[in-house]
Amino acid sequence: MDKLLVTGGAQRPDAARLGEGRRYSSAHLIMLDFESGSLRELKSVTEGNENYPDVLPNITFTSCTLEGGKLYLCTETEVFVYRYPEMELLNSASYGFFQNCHHVAPVGGYIAVVSTGLDLIVFLDRETLQPVRFFNSLGMDPWHRFSPDVDYRKVHSTKPHESHPNFVFFLDGEPWVTRFNQKDAVCLTDMSQRIDIGLERVHDGHIVADCIYFTTVDGRIVCADGASRRVKTVYDLNEIGGEGVPLGWCRGLLIEGNVAYVGFTRIRQTVVKENVKWLLSYIGRKNNLPSRIVKYDLAARRILGEVEMPRGKLDAIYSIVRA
């Protein structure tokens, strides 16, 4: 069975007018049978609590990691560790420096949390989930712009971000992070080590064999060589059944051999305003393809299938993981 775990969130009906950090009303973890298109909800968060803003909390499951029988899952302000597949909650944590968290993953002997809103990568103790170390994604003092004494969980948005880190991975024994604004990935312990992706703003960072795979928001998969730290191959998904319309906000990737499962989030009005450069060529054309997961054969450069995500459940897609 072709089963996947998909994380994301439901957008509020009036999201376009609400502003940053208010647009998503609930978080959802879905089990998707890609062959049949059937979906089963495994976990959801539908209400805020003391770890969110008091009014219009932004609630969505961002990028997760499944490793060693444990599922590491996060919302924008909380981290959860579940025993998988039982979905038994083993541990959870939330701190005032968790703001717009985009990814959680075991990295070396720690659990790394990407607190995008503060341009931070926070290392937690694996057992206690207590903070151990802080990295600023630009190599600066972690608190050069923000204060450790402020509860940023109560702040809807800290944009504009200086870096907007969004995905952490472990390469040659060292932690790396993907940086959206810099269009690159950088080693947290030695920022002279850098993978210059360019093209457009980036997400993901999956190591498969000798490649690190990234997505760009405009619909490309970039393969960088793990040894040379240089881009080796670019797969432009717009040229594979793109039909002259924007594919959507490209984020969420699973690579298995020559097969790629790619998440596309429906372009919303606010995204058009914020990222007009890559959408300029599409002005006046249809740009409302649904949020969906598309399966590609990268070697043959063709689409193998796609499944639309249910509106009001997974309007935004963050991660795709083999179940």
C-alpha atoms as one frame of an Amber mdcrd trajectory, in Angstrom:
protein
   0.000   0.000   0.000   1.221   3.480  -0.915   0.634   5.135   2.465   1.916
   8.546   3.488   1.722  10.826   6.528   0.843  14.413   5.639   0.893  17.426
   7.956  -0.772  20.793   7.549  -3.670  22.943   8.585  -7.091  24.339   7.789
  -7.337  27.929   6.643  -9.965  30.257   8.079 -12.593  31.377   5.541 -11.608
  35.043   5.977  -7.860  34.335   6.095  -6.975  36.887   3.413  -7.988  39.829
   5.607  -6.737  38.537   8.955  -3.009  39.130   8.538   0.054  37.122   9.489
  -0.182  34.523  12.228  -3.979  34.384  12.250  -4.917  32.485   9.125  -5.054
  28.818  10.210  -7.675  27.495  12.599  -6.696  23.850  13.134  -3.813  21.408
  12.685  -4.203  17.997  11.058  -2.059  14.883  10.644  -3.461  12.696   7.888
  -2.765   9.132   6.799  -3.109   9.117   3.006  -3.467   5.978   0.904  -2.158
   7.459  -2.333  -3.396   4.603  -4.521  -7.029   4.909  -3.464  -6.981   8.576
  -2.445  -8.539   7.727   0.918  -7.568   9.734   3.994  -7.704   9.026   7.700
  -7.059  11.611  10.383  -4.561  10.487  13.017  -4.261  13.635  15.119  -5.654
  17.145  15.220  -5.480  20.326  17.266  -8.603  22.426  16.937  -8.344  24.876
  19.821  -5.692  27.153  21.212  -4.443  27.121  24.797  -1.953  29.006  26.975
   0.756  28.324  24.381  -0.937  30.428  21.690  -2.200  33.984  21.242  -5.438
  34.478  23.144  -7.338  35.592  20.032  -7.193  33.941  16.582  -4.332  31.533
  17.282  -2.507  30.213  14.232  -2.818  26.430  14.512  -1.201  24.059  12.028
   1.048  21.016  12.098   4.272  21.967  10.386   7.076  19.637   9.228   7.362
  16.367  11.151   9.928  13.550  11.345   9.367   9.818  11.753  12.382   7.929
  13.093  13.001   4.896  15.287   9.340   4.239  16.026   8.780   7.827  17.158
   6.922  10.618  15.420   8.248  14.118  16.129   5.453  16.583  15.449   5.117
  20.311  16.020   2.676  23.157  15.794   3.916  26.731  15.606   4.397  26.848
  19.394   4.483  23.229  20.614   6.533  20.059  20.147   5.147  16.534  20.579
   6.823  13.127  20.596   4.540  10.170  19.851   5.119   6.455  19.794   4.288
   5.416  16.247   2.084   3.871  14.916   0.154   3.732  18.204   0.145   7.562
  18.391   0.743   7.382  22.125   1.974  10.734  23.428   5.388  10.252  25.059
   6.413  13.838  25.702   5.654  17.438  24.801   7.099  20.885  25.354   6.412
  24.540  24.684   8.599  27.580  25.393   8.323  31.323  24.978  10.964  31.174
  22.226   8.816  28.859  20.099   7.386  31.190  17.470   6.221  30.045  14.036
   8.083  26.734  14.437   8.478  25.021  11.064  10.239  21.726  11.779  11.210
  19.294  14.521  13.674  16.434  14.075  16.126  14.294  16.049  19.601  15.580
  15.158  22.570  13.765  16.654  21.926  13.411  20.382  19.297  16.139  20.456
  15.892  17.125  19.171  16.182  20.199  16.965  13.317  22.677  16.675  13.346
  25.368  13.995  11.737  28.433  15.584  11.357  30.319  12.335   9.803  33.435
  13.836  12.922  34.119  15.908  15.426  32.890  13.280  16.449  30.255  15.834
  17.297  26.586  15.832  16.880  25.238  19.367  18.448  21.974  20.518  16.457
  20.121  23.172  17.560  17.243  25.366  16.091  14.064  23.874  14.703  12.796
  27.175  13.604  15.917  29.042  12.957  18.266  26.089  14.773  20.963  28.055
  16.636  23.518  25.912  20.358  22.835  25.641  21.683  25.116  22.901  20.506
  27.964  20.668  21.708  28.783  17.152  20.856  31.926  15.212  20.494  31.002
  11.533  22.742  33.902  10.485  25.468  33.060  12.975  24.666  36.027  15.201
  23.952  36.153  18.916  20.645  34.288  19.385  19.150  37.256  21.228  20.535
  40.120  19.128  17.027  41.036  17.957  14.706  39.274  20.390  14.592  38.858
  24.166  14.695  35.571  26.117  12.305  37.187  28.614   9.414  37.691  26.162
   6.784  35.030  25.505   6.693  35.099  21.702   4.048  32.383  21.595   1.562
  35.172  22.325   2.780  37.233  19.336   0.979  36.546  16.080   3.909  37.380
  13.837   7.492  38.637  14.005   7.804  39.245  10.250   9.836  40.357   8.442
  12.302  37.635   9.324  16.000  38.134   8.689  16.529  34.558   7.553  13.369
  32.431   7.948  15.041  29.054   8.606  12.630  26.206   8.001  14.195  22.729
   7.862  17.050  21.054   9.741  19.086  18.038   8.645  22.253  16.193   9.688
  25.149  16.053   7.179  28.552  14.495   7.869  27.929  14.574  11.601  26.948
  18.246  11.700  23.551  20.031  11.861  22.462  22.074   8.846  19.452  24.297
   8.264  17.649  25.441   5.131  17.288  29.245   4.947  14.318  30.591   2.998
  15.447  34.192   2.494  19.070  33.359   1.684  18.004  30.608  -0.766  20.555
  28.233   0.720  21.429  25.743   3.430  24.175  26.338   5.979  26.039  24.337
   8.615  25.082  25.601  12.082  28.445  24.829  13.637  30.523  26.253  10.755
  28.680  28.766   8.601  31.496  28.886   6.085  30.024  25.582   4.919  27.117
  26.526   2.676  25.028  25.098  -0.143  24.005  27.899  -2.493  20.696  26.826
  -4.004  19.649  30.141  -5.546  16.761  30.064  -8.041  13.964  30.875  -5.566
  13.247  30.662  -1.863  13.669  27.168  -0.499  12.174  24.548   1.808  12.999
  20.985   2.828  16.424  19.323   2.977  16.259  15.536   2.618  19.394  13.417
   2.348  18.979  10.454   0.009  22.121   8.562  -1.006  24.674  11.205  -2.050
  22.155  14.022  -2.627  20.353  16.589  -0.504  16.970  17.404  -1.994  15.282
  20.795  -1.595  12.104  22.363  -2.951  11.757  25.926  -4.219   8.457  27.718
  -3.782   7.966  28.131  -7.529   7.903  24.378  -8.188  11.409  22.943  -8.547
  13.263  20.101  -6.867  16.954  20.791  -6.417  19.487  18.018  -5.846  22.759
  19.160  -4.271  25.764  16.871  -4.042  26.501  16.018  -0.429  30.267  15.882
  -0.950  30.881  18.980  -3.073  28.011  21.010  -1.563  27.062  22.124  -5.079
  23.779  21.914  -6.976  23.905  18.886  -9.261  20.427  18.583 -10.790  17.323
  20.763 -10.990  13.943  19.243 -11.803  11.537  21.952 -12.959   8.090  20.567
 -12.183   6.485  23.406 -14.150   7.760  21.663 -17.281   6.154  18.357 -16.273
   2.461  18.898 -16.850   2.521  22.495 -15.615   0.025  23.679 -18.246   1.134
  27.300 -17.932  -0.346  27.959 -14.492   1.411  28.248 -11.104   1.529  24.820
  -9.524   1.065  26.217  -6.024   3.299  26.944  -3.043   5.763  24.063  -3.322
   6.742  22.631   0.070   6.818  19.078   1.411   8.866  16.388  -0.293   9.428
  12.649  -0.120  12.094  11.112  -2.383  12.215   7.363  -2.993  14.594   6.438
  -5.799  13.393   8.221  -8.934   9.963   8.847  -7.417   9.098  12.127  -5.722
   5.953  12.997  -3.790   5.583  16.771  -3.742   3.197  18.955  -1.750   1.561
  21.990  -3.355  -0.418  24.461  -1.275  -3.056  26.482  -3.061  -1.866  30.018
  -3.815  -3.661  32.467  -1.562  -4.077  36.181  -2.152  -1.505  37.090   0.497
   1.145  34.874  -1.091   0.645  36.641  -4.410   1.330  39.972  -2.700   4.376
  38.742  -0.777   6.031  36.793  -3.574   5.044  38.651  -6.711   8.418  38.195
  -8.445   8.002  34.508  -9.310   4.288  34.936 -10.021   4.616  37.925 -12.378
   4.559  35.771 -15.502   1.250  34.244 -14.388  -0.673  37.495 -13.888  -4.090
  37.258 -15.493  -4.054  33.468 -15.619  -5.868  30.920 -13.484  -3.853  30.445
 -10.297  -6.113  28.522  -7.953  -5.050  24.910  -8.337  -6.053  23.024  -5.179
  -3.743  21.941  -2.392  -2.591  18.473  -3.396   0.178  15.898  -3.457   1.633
  14.975  -6.826   3.682  11.846  -7.522   6.440  12.241 -10.115   8.819   9.937
 -11.912  11.836  12.237 -12.001  13.848  10.062 -14.382  11.044   9.895 -16.945
   9.921  13.466 -16.177   6.258  12.522 -15.907   3.384  12.603 -13.424   2.355
   9.273 -11.916  -0.707  10.545 -10.072  -2.035  13.159  -7.692  -4.422  13.427
  -4.760  -6.260  16.606  -3.831  -6.328  17.477  -0.138  -9.722  18.198   1.438
 -10.633  21.872   1.750 -11.025  22.945   5.355  -8.674  20.190   6.509  -5.330
  20.457   4.699  -5.431  23.800   2.948  -1.709  24.132   3.700   0.708  21.205
   3.327   4.003  21.120   5.224   5.467  17.636   5.139   5.095  14.240   3.483
   6.532  11.201   5.253   6.402   7.519   4.383   3.945   5.926   6.829
